[in-house]
Amino acid sequence: MKVLVIGRTGQVGHEVCKLLEKKNITFFAPDRNELELSDDNQIQGCIDQYQPDFVVNTAAYNNPVRAENEPSKCFAINRDSTATLAECCQRAGISLIHTSSYRVFDGTKQDAYNEKDPTNPIGVLGNSRLQAEQQIRERCDQHIILRLSWVTSERRPNILRRLIDQMVVDKEVYVTPDQLGCPTSADDAARVVIAILQQLYCGAKPWGTYHYSTTESVSESNFAETLISEASQHQELAVKKLIMAKIDSREGIKPPANATLDSSKLLNTFGIHAKPWRSAVARIVHDHFKPVEP
Ligand SMILES: NC(=O)c1ccc[n+]([C@@H]2O[C@H](COP(=O)([O-])OP(=O)(O)OC[C@H]3O[C@@H](n4cnc5c(N)ncnc54)[C@H](OP(=O)(O)O)[C@@H]3O)[C@@H](O)[C@H]2O)c1
């Protein structure tokens, strides 16, 4: 099995590469210098050069605030490059595993979203994610689209890092009880991607769209309380008070209120179980405060 991983420097991409290495699976993971997604020739070039059996695309333009100010760049990376990638995969008979996001939904549903729920993205980023999915469905038969909820890790910006960075310096931290999600550690998401890959390699062909998120959803405010109890074991925090704020626009855009995803289709189809998030959060917080080795 030969795998081409796109987005190796990202939260999930980094963990996918680590797991492929650990499992001795042959993979290629060009970084942006070799594969700039806004360049169709580079996409085709990498497919021709590495001739993979599978492409795992975890790359994305992920900043919802900047996306509102530069929509064409966001659509070029998230939709147009994905369309090119899907076409290249289809032409070469390569199977594509593409990670997507809860942001294809408007977040107004009261409980977990399943794959049959109507999509209704709010904002540029959400629309670019949905249109990327549509491009894949139109152009590449052998595809798995894996939608994720809140992705967390120690390595790059995410909700966990944002809250902890604020708690370390600010006496008061604004959080909202109205936003729900499932903190999913990047290595857990990578576990799911590799488990799917291995079953596809063994001949399974349940092409389509799947959701993965950890077992329990949590509000941003309760998540912040968990982070305070975890982080204060490692360092004295400045935060004395969590201020409950409305979910209204933060930095100009309103995030989907509910990012909870139902993972039962993934379980029923691939036998992949969802994990709880607390132990992973404890580990990420520990790594965050771990002294950096010289
Ligand atoms: N982060 C979340 O909370 C979240 C939530 C739901 C779904 N997801 C989805 O999960 C997947 C992984 O997300 P993540 O958080 O791991 O992403 P991330 O940490 O933001 O990393 C994004 C990756 O995409 C690469 N990339 C961006 N623009 C590129 C371009 N023009 N050409 C080549 N590479 C480019 C980045 O490379 P550089 O290092 O060179 O910038 C990086 O490797 C994505 O599909 C994302 O939409 C994420």
PDBQT file of the ligand as one rigid body, heavy atoms in Angstrom, charges set to zero:
ROOT
HETATM    1  N1  LIG A 301      -9.082  22.410  13.279  1.00  0.00    +0.000 N 
HETATM    2  C1  LIG A 301     -10.313  22.067  13.598  1.00  0.00    +0.000 C 
HETATM    3  O1  LIG A 301     -10.866  22.372  14.674  1.00  0.00    +0.000 OA
HETATM    4  C2  LIG A 301     -11.122  21.244  12.589  1.00  0.00    +0.000 A 
HETATM    5  C3  LIG A 301     -12.484  21.020  12.866  1.00  0.00    +0.000 A 
HETATM    6  C4  LIG A 301     -13.218  20.249  11.962  1.00  0.00    +0.000 A 
HETATM    7  C5  LIG A 301     -12.611  19.747  10.818  1.00  0.00    +0.000 A 
HETATM    8  N2  LIG A 301     -11.302  20.019  10.595  1.00  0.00    +0.000 N 
HETATM    9  C6  LIG A 301     -10.718  19.458   9.360  1.00  0.00    +0.000 C 
HETATM   10  O2  LIG A 301      -9.715  18.527   9.702  1.00  0.00    +0.000 OA
HETATM   11  C7  LIG A 301      -8.671  18.584   8.719  1.00  0.00    +0.000 C 
HETATM   12  C8  LIG A 301      -7.357  18.814   9.387  1.00  0.00    +0.000 C 
HETATM   13  O3  LIG A 301      -7.445  20.053  10.080  1.00  0.00    +0.000 OA
HETATM   14  P1  LIG A 301      -6.205  20.540  10.967  1.00  0.00    +0.000 P 
HETATM   15  O4  LIG A 301      -6.754  21.289  12.121  1.00  0.00    +0.000 OA
HETATM   16  O5  LIG A 301      -5.252  19.409  11.164  1.00  0.00    +0.000 OA
HETATM   17  O6  LIG A 301      -5.519  21.580   9.938  1.00  0.00    +0.000 OA
HETATM   18  P2  LIG A 301      -4.343  22.608  10.247  1.00  0.00    +0.000 P 
HETATM   19  O7  LIG A 301      -3.626  22.240  11.475  1.00  0.00    +0.000 OA
HETATM   20  O8  LIG A 301      -4.920  23.976  10.112  1.00  0.00    +0.000 OA
HETATM   21  O9  LIG A 301      -3.368  22.318   9.004  1.00  0.00    +0.000 OA
HETATM   22  C9  LIG A 301      -3.744  22.659   7.704  1.00  0.00    +0.000 C 
HETATM   23  C10 LIG A 301      -2.784  21.983   6.753  1.00  0.00    +0.000 C 
HETATM   24  O10 LIG A 301      -3.118  22.394   5.437  1.00  0.00    +0.000 OA
HETATM   25  C11 LIG A 301      -1.935  22.856   4.801  1.00  0.00    +0.000 C 
HETATM   26  N3  LIG A 301      -2.258  23.864   3.815  1.00  0.00    +0.000 N 
HETATM   27  C12 LIG A 301      -3.049  24.960   3.977  1.00  0.00    +0.000 A 
HETATM   28  N4  LIG A 301      -3.073  25.683   2.816  1.00  0.00    +0.000 NA
HETATM   29  C13 LIG A 301      -2.265  25.016   1.933  1.00  0.00    +0.000 A 
HETATM   30  C14 LIG A 301      -1.867  25.242   0.591  1.00  0.00    +0.000 A 
HETATM   31  N5  LIG A 301      -2.300  26.304  -0.067  1.00  0.00    +0.000 N 
HETATM   32  N6  LIG A 301      -1.046  24.353  -0.003  1.00  0.00    +0.000 NA
HETATM   33  C15 LIG A 301      -0.586  23.282   0.668  1.00  0.00    +0.000 A 
HETATM   34  N7  LIG A 301      -0.921  22.991   1.966  1.00  0.00    +0.000 NA
HETATM   35  C16 LIG A 301      -1.743  23.856   2.572  1.00  0.00    +0.000 A 
HETATM   36  C17 LIG A 301      -1.110  23.466   5.944  1.00  0.00    +0.000 C 
HETATM   37  O11 LIG A 301       0.234  23.594   5.547  1.00  0.00    +0.000 OA
HETATM   38  P3  LIG A 301       1.166  24.770   6.207  1.00  0.00    +0.000 P 
HETATM   39  O12 LIG A 301       1.686  24.188   7.495  1.00  0.00    +0.000 OA
HETATM   40  O13 LIG A 301       2.235  24.903   5.190  1.00  0.00    +0.000 OA
HETATM   41  O14 LIG A 301       0.326  25.951   6.426  1.00  0.00    +0.000 OA
HETATM   42  C18 LIG A 301      -1.325  22.374   7.004  1.00  0.00    +0.000 C 
HETATM   43  O15 LIG A 301      -0.499  21.282   6.747  1.00  0.00    +0.000 OA
HETATM   44  C19 LIG A 301      -9.071  19.656   7.717  1.00  0.00    +0.000 C 
HETATM   45  O16 LIG A 301      -9.764  19.080   6.667  1.00  0.00    +0.000 OA
HETATM   46  C20 LIG A 301     -10.015  20.516   8.543  1.00  0.00    +0.000 C 
HETATM   47  O17 LIG A 301     -10.914  21.248   7.806  1.00  0.00    +0.000 OA
HETATM   48  C21 LIG A 301     -10.530  20.736  11.433  1.00  0.00    +0.000 A 
ENDROOT
TORSDOF 0
